[in-house]
Amino acid sequence: MNNIVLPELGEGITKATVAFWHFKSGDFVQEGDDVVELVTDKATFNVAAEVAGRIQKIQVNEGEEAKIGAVLAVLEPDKT
């Protein structure tokens, strides 16, 4: 399993709010696909999948906050 985590954002940012999931649990994503849109007090940005696979579980729902390093979703890598 691979985790989609809230990356280090710099500029003293310690948390972000999940604005929108581009996929839902069970969906297949390709490496590089934007998976989730996050909002901070300074910017809006997307987090992309680092590997192709299926989203097993979304850990942080839309409208919820997460801290840097938090697991946003669990991704099962494509074994092919």
N, C-alpha and C positions, 0 to 999 in steps of 0.2 A: 504494500500500500504506500502511496505517496500522499503527503499532506499539502494542501494549498494553504499557505500561511500569509498573514499580514506582514509584508516586508518592512524593513527599516526604511523610513521615509525622510530622515534628516530634518534639519531646521527645528529641532526640539519637539517634533510631533511624536506623541506617545500613543495615540489611539485614532481610530477612524470608524465611521458608521457605514454599514452595508446599505447601499442605496438600491441596488438591483442585481439579481442573479440572472445572467444571460442563459443559464441552463438550470435544469432541476435534477433532483436525485434520480439516478437511473439513466440519464442522458450520457451519450458518448461525446467526448471532446477530442479534438486534435491538438497536438503540441502547438503552442502559440495562440490558440483560441483565447479571446478575452472571456473569462469565466464569471467575474464579479466586478461590479463598479462600486468603488468606495469613495467616501467624502470625508474630508477633514475641514478644519476651519480655514485652511489656506488653498485647498485644491480638490479637484475631482479626478480620479484616475481609475484605470482598470488593472486587474491582476490576471495574467495569462497562465494557462496550463503549461507546466514545464515538460510534461510527457503526455502522449495520447492515452486515453483510457476512459473508464466509466466512473461518473460521480456516484460514489457509494452513499455518502451522507453529508448533508449540509449542516454544519455545526453552529453557524451564526446566521440568523434570519434577517431579512430585510428590516431596516429600522433599528437594529441592534448595534451596539458598539463593541469593538474588540480592541485589545491592546496589541502593540507591536509583537510579533512572534506567535500570536494566537493562531490556532488551527481554524480556518474558515470552513474547510470541507475536506473530506477524505476521498481520494481518487485511486481506483484500482487500475494500475497500468495495463495497457493492451499487451497481451502476451505473444502476438504474432510478429 
